[in-house]
Structure formats: C-alpha cells, structure tokens
Amino acid sequence: MFTPESKYIGGYTSNDGTVEFYQRIRSQCKPTDVVLDLGAGRGEWFEDDPCEFRRAIRTLKSEVKEIIGVDVDDAVLSNRSTDRNLLLTEKIDLPDQSVNIVIADYVLESDSKLS
C-alpha cells in the first residue's frame, strides 16, 4: 500500500498529527498510570499502520500499568493493543478515580452515508 508519507525518513511527515498527539500523551504518562482509551475500536492501527514509528509511539501497552480499551462497538473485545477491553453500554464499569489518563483518538467520525 502506497502512502505519501512513505517517501519521508521514518515514514511520517513533520506535521503528522498522530505522532504529535502521542508524543504529548507519552510526556504525561508514568509507568504507574492506568490509561483509558475511549473509543478504542478494534485497534486497526496496531495491525494495519504501515509506519513502524507511528505504531511504536501509539503503543502504550507495557509502558503504563494498564491500558483499558472502551468502545460501543464490540470490535473492542478483539483489540490487541490494550491490556483489557470493555464494551460501553450505559456507563464505563470502573471504580471511581481508577484511571489517570483518558485518551480519545479518532473518536468523532462521520458516517459518509449521513453526509
């Protein structure tokens, strides 16, 4: 699969939003943190992103105490980029104050059928 950024060293551009976002997230993460990935989906980037550096910077598993994937789609149950996955029904079933950081990456998406 050809991607325009593949012509750059490292496989990403200087204005790659994913790289910048996860650099900022990583600057705040400590090994003792529990991170909740809200809208984690199946974690297709973990399997499909052709850029090794972008995959590496997004992978928080084993960098923090625990990363919990949460989504309304049951595809989250097969997400391998997380330590634990929860299906969101009405509320997130976690104890109060049990999460240090919440990330939401590519969560607000439009359905092309609705446009």
Stockholm file with secondary structure:
# STOCKHOLM 1.0

chainA/1-115         MFTPESKYIGGYTSNDGTVEFYQRIRSQCKPTDVVLDLGAGRGEWFEDDPCEFRRAIRTLKSEVKEIIGVDVDDAVLSNRSTDRNLLLTEKIDLPDQSVNIVIADYVLESDSKLS
#=GR chainA/1-115 SS CCCGGGGSGGGSCTTCHHHHHHHHHHHHCCTTCEEEEETCTTCHHHHHCSCHHHHHHHCCBTTBSEEEEEESSGGGGGCSSSSEEEECSSSCCCCTTCCSEEECSSCSCCCTTTC
#=GC SS_cons         CCCGGGGSGGGSCTTCHHHHHHHHHHHHCCTTCEEEEETCTTCHHHHHCSCHHHHHHHCCBTTBSEEEEEESSGGGGGCSSSSEEEECSSSCCCCTTCCSEEECSSCSCCCTTTC
//
